[in-house]
Amino acid sequence: MGKLTFITGPVRSGKSQRAVVTASAWGNEVVFVATYRVDPRDLEMAERVRRHRSERPSAWRTLEAPDDVALNLGQLSPRPSGVVLDCLTLWVSDRFTESDDQIAGVWQTQLNQFKAAPWPMVIVSNELGWSLVPPDAQARRFRDLAGTLAQRTASVADEAWLLVAGCSVRLK
């Protein structure tokens, strides 16, 4: 079984860069799982995606927002030397029309499969719980669900890291 590393932190804290550095040691068969479904009308987000692509090695393969990440990874040939999933928060937002129980159940199934995979993996997530309580119910639901899934991910991870201002703190 592969090693699972969880990296969390606020926006622009260096999480993705840390994930790329970590995975670069795994060889050229790394697969980057991009969880954002590109909206061509969102030019600012398109620029973020372009910037993220330019920051990772060109030899890496990319899976664009697959519905069943573990299944898609298992079908790849050649087999990945490692996987980076960036990020859990966008994965949650893509499924936000589903119930919390459905989303949590699907993520738990994915986590179980990630832990059983024969390659190392890094899962990146945004830390949302350090700001003011959101004023509306949907934003609170999103924050709470993302936090719950981050806790579950960290609990099964072999390592967990917090990135703040480009500095990393080992959580476990």
N, C-alpha and C positions, 0 to 999 in steps of 0.2 A: 504494500500500500504506500501511496505517496504522502508526503508531508503537506499539511494544510497550514497556511499562514494567513492571518487576518490583519489587515491594515485599515485603521480608521483615523479620522481627524476632520477638522473643519475644511471648508472650501479653500483651495489654493494653498494647502499646507505642505504639499510635496508628496502626497500619498501615491499618486500615479507614477511619479518619477522613482520613488522607492520601490514600487512593484516592478518597474522595468529593470532597475539595477539588480534586484533580487533574481528575477527570471533570466537575466542575461547570462548568468552562470550555468544555466541548464542546457546550453547548446542552441543550435539554430532552428530546431523543430518546435519552438514555443508557439503556442496558439493564444492569441489575444481574443477574449470574448468581450465584444462591445455590446453593452446592454441597452444602449440608446437607439431607438428607432428614429432615423433621420427624418425630420420634417423640412422639406425644401423651402418652406416659407420662413423658417427661423434662421435668418442669416447669421445672427450672433452665435447661435449654438453650432451652426455649420462651421464657423471659424474655430470654435473650441475643438470640434472633432478633427478638423484639419491639423490644428496644432498638436493634438495628442498623437495623431498618426505620424507626424514628422519626428516626434520624440522617441519613437520605438524603432528597433531594428527593422529594416526593410525585408529581411529574410523571414520574419515572423508571418504566420498565417493569421487571418482575422475571421472570426465568426461574427456576423452582424446580427445581434439580438435574436438568437434562436429561442423558440418557445421552450424546448426541452434541451437545456444546455448539456446535461450529462449524456443524453442519448446521442446528440450531435457530435460530442467529443469522442464517444466510443466508436463512432462510425468512420472516423478519420483514418486515412492511410497516406503516408506513414503515421504511426502513432506519435502523439505529441511527446516532446521531451519535458514539457512543463506547460502550465496554463496560468494565464492571468485573467481574472474576471473583474472588469471595471465598468460599472460598479453596482453593488447591491441596491443602493438607493434608487438608481434609475430603473433597475429591474423591478422594484416595488412599484414605482410610478407607472410603469408600463402595464401593470395588472390592477391598477387601483379601482377599476370598475367591479372587480370581484370582491367577495366578502373577505374579511380579515382571516377567517378560518381557512378559506380556500387558499389564499396567498401563503399563509403560514404552513399549510399542509404540503403545498407544492415545493416550497423552499426546503422543508425538512426532508422531503424525498430527494431533492437535488443534493443537499448536504450529505446525506447518507451515501449517495453514489459518488460524490466527490471524495469522501473519506476512503472509499473502497478502490478508487482509481489507482492505477500503477504509476502515476506521475505526480510530481509536486505541483502545488497550486497556490496561488495568491488570490485572495478575495479582498477587494477594496470597497470601502463604504464611507459615506459622509457621516460625520458625527453631528446630529441635529439637536441634541438635547441641552445645549449650553446657552441657549438664548431665551428670550422672553417666551412665555406661553402664547402660542398663536391665538389670535382673536376669534377665529372661526373653527367650527367643528371639523371640517374636512382637513384643514391644515394640522389640527391637533391629532386627528386620526392617523394622518400620514407620518407625523413625527413619532407617534407612539408605536406604530407598526414597524417603521424602520428601526427604531430602537430595540424593539423586541427581537426582530430577526438578527440584528447585530449581536445582541446578547447570546442568542442561540448559536450563532456562527463562532463567536469568540469562545464559547464554552467547549466546542468540539475541536477547535483549532489547536495545532501543536504549538504555535506561537501566535501572539497577538501584540500589535504595535500601535501606538498612538503617535501621530505626526502632528506637530504644531510648529508653524513658522520654519519649516524645513528641518526641524530637529525631531529625532525619534526617541520615544520612551518605550521600553519593553514592558508590556503589561503581564505577559506570561510566556 
